[in-house]
Amino acid sequence: MEIGVFLPIGNNGWLLSRNAPQYKPSYELNKSVVLRAEAMGMEFALSMIKLHGFDGETEFWNYNLESFTMIATIAPSTSRIKLFASTAVLTLPPAVVARMAVTIDNCIPGRFGVNIVSGWQAMEYSQMGLWPGNDYFGYRYDYATEYVEVMRRLWSEGRIDYAGEHFTMEDCMVLPKPSGGQIPIVCAGQSDRGMEFAAQWGDYNFCLGDGINTPTAHADKNYKLLEATRKTGRDVGAYVLFMIIADETDEAAFARWESYQAGLDVEAAANVMGRAAEDVAGDGVNKAMQREDRTVNMNVGALIGSFENVARMLDEAAEVAGTKGIMLVFDDYYDAMDTFAERVQPLMACRADRLAAIAAE
């Protein structure tokens, strides 16, 4: 079972709370997270792309670094971890992103991938005059389909002609080709249409964990993805996202969680829910963002408890059919991440072989 980390490329990570650690994103922080993840044997790190924040007293996600640039600067310092950068498909042409991806792949052959962000917050794009209107919510996966098809053909053929509804290419060239012929694609489909897109074009599907201490709640989403892959005949698995809050005891871990809840940035949370509600097509991600019961952690499923109980729940999550990996966010990317490496991961049965292999190196 692969384990990865969702990089803190936006300020304050994934907690909309004045009681959570307050920090700005930086190259040094993200590099440190990637290198510590690699040292503890994590298989991948993924950075999001966020172009407009949610304000509030914590200025939540008002400060963000650019995903491809960040990964490119960190890549030369790594030796084995896979790195994924995100592209917001409304902002850059697919041929440009294909070339950017090949460039990073040239630096770390076979260890780079692209996360496709179709777009769920109109403000990110309207601020730059790039939002095509709310009708886009209904055809975003058609747009993303052409986007990824163009990239995949450029990676495999090197030069192409292409005539689609959204993109037209005339003797479009991207050379050299990637080291492995193709570059892995991560999707984030939660709706039925999103799952179809992931099953057709992705290698992994980014899946939100659900609830508090419900490590197998993503089973239904995995089942939908597996059903979709039976139609396409492709091997696509889920990368499931969880927030980790672990401590010596359940009581200590939940005390931290309750403190974060008490410090909720009400204005930022309202902005998250309000902008998500603009999605007239009702995509699964946007529905999750509107749930008031879990807003403080950006509606990411959370595993909260003692080191032993968090390890047990992660093992349960790993056992769900269709799960290829678990992607983690931490309430604190300093102490909590190191504590995970020392106190949680060694207790995980699904990581035993990986840790043994590292010890043998």
Summary of the structure (lengths in Angstrom):
residues: 361
radius of gyration: 19.6
end to end distance: 19.1
largest distance: 62.3
contacts: 1278
relative contact order: 0.16
helix: 45%
strand: 19%
